[in-house]
Amino acid sequence: MADARALFARFHSRVTGGEAADEPVEPLSEEMDRLEPLTGVKAYPARVKCATLSWHALEAALKGGARTTVKTE
């Protein structure tokens, strides 16, 4: 779960143009490479929520299970 959270934090910072998260550890660097094409969505702010919705759903599930409402803000 820590790996998923770290990958989400890194991806989210890339698509929002926010402060860069720490470089992913070796096992996650390959996963981040696969996500790199999606980081171009930062040029379209209205689409960032679309690109990160599944990540927010995963994060909500990890935090609170099925009863959690997913928020992208």
VEXMIMI-819232 format. One record per residue (C-alpha): residue in one letter; x, y, z; chain. Coordinates in nm, 3 decimals, decimal comma, m for minus. Layout:
// VEXMIMI-819232
+------+---------+---------+---------+-------+
! resn !      px !      py !      pz ! chain !
+------+---------+---------+---------+-------+
!    a !       X !       Y !       Z !     A !
...
+------+---------+---------+---------+-------+
***
This chain:
// VEXMIMI-819232
+------+---------+---------+---------+-------+
! resn !      px !      py !      pz ! chain !
+------+---------+---------+---------+-------+
!    m !   0,000 !   0,000 !   0,000 !     A !
!    a !   0,288 !   0,233 !   0,068 !     A !
!    d !   0,409 !   0,180 !  m0,288 !     A !
!    a !   0,067 !   0,269 !  m0,429 !     A !
!    r !   0,052 !   0,585 !  m0,220 !     A !
!    a !   0,404 !   0,684 !  m0,323 !     A !
!    l !   0,325 !   0,627 !  m0,690 !     A !
!    f !   0,004 !   0,830 !  m0,661 !     A !
!    a !   0,185 !   1,118 !  m0,491 !     A !
!    r !   0,450 !   1,125 !  m0,763 !     A !
!    f !   0,196 !   1,104 !  m1,047 !     A !
!    h !  m0,033 !   1,365 !  m0,892 !     A !
!    s !   0,250 !   1,611 !  m0,851 !     A !
!    r !   0,350 !   1,560 !  m1,215 !     A !
!    v !   0,001 !   1,619 !  m1,358 !     A !
!    t !  m0,084 !   1,915 !  m1,136 !     A !
!    g !   0,251 !   2,086 !  m1,181 !     A !
!    g !   0,291 !   2,087 !  m0,805 !     A !
!    e !   0,604 !   2,039 !  m0,604 !     A !
!    a !   0,790 !   1,732 !  m0,722 !     A !
!    a !   0,764 !   1,434 !  m0,494 !     A !
!    d !   1,075 !   1,236 !  m0,414 !     A !
!    e !   1,208 !   1,018 !  m0,693 !     A !
!    p !   1,041 !   0,677 !  m0,680 !     A !
!    v !   1,238 !   0,387 !  m0,546 !     A !
!    e !   1,370 !   0,144 !  m0,804 !     A !
!    p !   1,067 !  m0,090 !  m0,819 !     A !
!    l !   0,838 !   0,208 !  m0,883 !     A !
!    s !   1,051 !   0,386 !  m1,140 !     A !
!    e !   0,935 !   0,148 !  m1,414 !     A !
!    e !   0,572 !   0,210 !  m1,319 !     A !
!    m !   0,629 !   0,585 !  m1,329 !     A !
!    d !   0,784 !   0,550 !  m1,674 !     A !
!    r !   0,462 !   0,386 !  m1,792 !     A !
!    l !   0,257 !   0,675 !  m1,654 !     A !
!    e !   0,477 !   0,943 !  m1,810 !     A !
!    p !   0,264 !   0,987 !  m2,126 !     A !
!    l !  m0,035 !   1,077 !  m1,908 !     A !
!    t !   0,148 !   1,366 !  m1,745 !     A !
!    g !   0,084 !   1,576 !  m2,056 !     A !
!    v !  m0,266 !   1,631 !  m1,920 !     A !
!    k !  m0,125 !   1,913 !  m1,707 !     A !
!    a !  m0,157 !   2,132 !  m2,019 !     A !
!    y !  m0,535 !   2,085 !  m1,990 !     A !
!    p !  m0,635 !   2,172 !  m1,632 !     A !
!    a !  m0,997 !   2,067 !  m1,685 !     A !
!    r !  m0,877 !   1,714 !  m1,763 !     A !
!    v !  m0,652 !   1,668 !  m1,459 !     A !
!    k !  m0,948 !   1,548 !  m1,253 !     A !
!    c !  m1,029 !   1,291 !  m1,520 !     A !
!    a !  m0,672 !   1,166 !  m1,527 !     A !
!    t !  m0,651 !   1,135 !  m1,150 !     A !
!    l !  m1,000 !   1,005 !  m1,070 !     A !
!    s !  m0,896 !   0,641 !  m1,052 !     A !
!    w !  m0,605 !   0,734 !  m0,828 !     A !
!    h !  m0,834 !   0,924 !  m0,594 !     A !
!    a !  m1,070 !   0,624 !  m0,587 !     A !
!    l !  m0,781 !   0,396 !  m0,494 !     A !
!    e !  m0,666 !   0,636 !  m0,224 !     A !
!    a !  m1,019 !   0,661 !  m0,082 !     A !
!    a !  m1,052 !   0,282 !  m0,080 !     A !
!    l !  m0,722 !   0,244 !   0,102 !     A !
!    k !  m0,827 !   0,503 !   0,359 !     A !
!    g !  m1,187 !   0,417 !   0,428 !     A !
!    g !  m1,321 !   0,126 !   0,234 !     A !
!    a !  m1,644 !   0,121 !   0,038 !     A !
!    r !  m1,820 !   0,390 !   0,239 !     A !
!    t !  m1,586 !   0,672 !   0,140 !     A !
!    t !  m1,687 !   0,939 !  m0,109 !     A !
!    v !  m1,424 !   1,005 !  m0,374 !     A !
!    k !  m1,312 !   1,369 !  m0,401 !     A !
!    t !  m1,067 !   1,489 !  m0,662 !     A !
!    e !  m0,985 !   1,820 !  m0,496 !     A !
+------+---------+---------+---------+-------+
***
